Amino acid sequence: MAKTMPRSPLAPAGFPALPEIAGVRFAAVAAGVRYQGRTDVMLAVMDPGTSVAGVFTRSATRSAPVLDCQSKLGGAPTKGAAILVNSGNSNAFTGHYGQTSVSEITAAVADISGVPQERVFTASTGVIGEPLPHDRIVAKLETLHGALATDALQSAAEAIMTTDTFPKGATAAVEIDGKTVQISGFAKGSGMIAPDMATMLVYIFTDAVYEQSALQDLVSDLNETSFNCITVDSDTSTSDSLMLCATGASGVDATGNASFGEALRGVMLDLAHQVVRDGEGATKFVEIQVTGAATDADAKVHGLSIANSPLVKTAFAGEDPNWGRIVMAIGKSGAQADRDLLSISFGDILVAEKGWVSPSYREELGAAEMKKDEITVKVDLGLGTGKATIWTCDLTHQYITINADYRS
C-alpha cells in the first residue's frame, strides 16, 4: 500500500470548485498499477472539434508515452481526442516493452471510445525502469468509460498523484464578445521538478474555439514564464507533459485573444505555484526576483542558480539569512555579474550592495524575514534591463526521507 504523506503546510485550503468544461468528460478508477486500493488511472474523452497542444520534457531518456504524444500532436481537430494517465509506474526506460504498452492502451481506448488511435494520448508517472502492467489498465477501461462524467475533474486530479500531498486544480473565466469562456486544469508534481518544459503532468481544458497551431504557439510561449520558471530539486523527469485541449463547445473563437491568453497564464501559474508548494518536504515558498541583468536569459540563469543551490535552500529551511550563499550562487551561475554593482534584499530589507553588506542591514531584520512561510529574495545585477522571476522551496530532511525509500 502506498504511504500516506502529511499534507504540505503550504497547501491551499482545499481543491477549488472547478466548473465543468463542455465537450470533455472524466473518470478515474483503481487499477492496481502499483498499489492496491488507490485510484491510479484517469481517462478524459473530448468531443470532435477539439484542438490539442502540448509541451513535453526534453530529457534524452524520455518515456514511451512522451514520445508517442509528441508524434501525435497536430492531428485533425474534426475528430475527438482522449487522454489516459496512470500513476505508480512511469513506463520509462522499459525498452521496446514501453512502446508495446502504449500501443495496447491506446488501441483499447480507441476501441471503447470511438476516438481514433492517433488521437489517443497517454502519460505515465511513477517508478522508472519497471514494465508497465498495462493489462491491469486495459481491464478497467470498460468501467472507466462507463463512469465518464463532466464533473469528475477532482477525481481525475487525484488519480495522477504520486508523492503529491494534495491534488492541484485551478480555473479561470474570461468574457469574449459578450460570452463566457471557461478554463479548468489540474496537475501533479512534488519531486523531480526542474524547468525543462513543464516539469510535471498538467492537463488544462477550455471550451473555447482555438486554432491548433496557434494554440500550440500559445502554450509553448506561456510555459516559459510559468512551469519553466519553477524548481524543487533541479531534477527533470523522464515523463514531463503538459497538454492543453480546446473543445470549441462554447462556439467562441479565442484564437489570438489577449484576455484569453492572460487568463490561461493565470491558470498555468497557479498550478505551477501549487507544485512548488507541494515540493517534497517543503516548508517555505520562495520567490526569487532578478532584475538589472544584461539580458532576460541571464536573469533566468541567475535565478535558477540561486533556486537550485542546496546551500541556499537549506539556509531557507534553517531560517538563516545567509546572504553570502546568494552571492555564491550568482557568482557560479556563468551569467554576467559584477560584484560591486550587485544588490540583494530579503523582502524589503536591503541586505547587501556595492560589494559589501548594506550599512542599514541588521541581522535580526533578515532573520525575521526568514521565519515567514513565504519568502521573497530580490537581486539586482545593476547591468541592464533583463529580468526574471523564479519560484522554489526550501530543502529539508523530509525530502531525503521521502526519496530514500520511494520504491519501498
Secondary structure as GFF3:
##gff-version 3
##sequence-region A 1 408
A	DSSP	beta_strand	24	29	.	.	.	ID=ss1
A	DSSP	beta_strand	41	46	.	.	.	ID=ss2
A	DSSP	beta_strand	51	56	.	.	.	ID=ss3
A	DSSP	alpha_helix	64	72	.	.	.	ID=ss4
A	DSSP	beta_strand	81	89	.	.	.	ID=ss5
A	DSSP	alpha_helix	95	113	.	.	.	ID=ss6
A	DSSP	three_ten_helix	117	119	.	.	.	ID=ss7
A	DSSP	beta_strand	120	127	.	.	.	ID=ss8
A	DSSP	alpha_helix	134	138	.	.	.	ID=ss9
A	DSSP	alpha_helix	141	146	.	.	.	ID=ss10
A	DSSP	alpha_helix	153	159	.	.	.	ID=ss11
A	DSSP	beta_strand	168	176	.	.	.	ID=ss12
A	DSSP	beta_strand	179	188	.	.	.	ID=ss13
A	DSSP	beta_strand	201	206	.	.	.	ID=ss14
A	DSSP	alpha_helix	212	224	.	.	.	ID=ss15
A	DSSP	three_ten_helix	227	229	.	.	.	ID=ss16
A	DSSP	beta_strand	241	246	.	.	.	ID=ss17
A	DSSP	alpha_helix	258	277	.	.	.	ID=ss18
A	DSSP	beta_strand	285	293	.	.	.	ID=ss19
A	DSSP	alpha_helix	296	308	.	.	.	ID=ss20
A	DSSP	alpha_helix	310	317	.	.	.	ID=ss21
A	DSSP	alpha_helix	323	332	.	.	.	ID=ss22
A	DSSP	three_ten_helix	339	341	.	.	.	ID=ss23
A	DSSP	beta_strand	343	346	.	.	.	ID=ss24
A	DSSP	beta_strand	349	353	.	.	.	ID=ss25
A	DSSP	beta_strand	356	357	.	.	.	ID=ss26
A	DSSP	alpha_helix	363	370	.	.	.	ID=ss27
A	DSSP	beta_strand	374	380	.	.	.	ID=ss28
A	DSSP	beta_strand	386	393	.	.	.	ID=ss29
A	DSSP	alpha_helix	397	404	.	.	.	ID=ss30
###
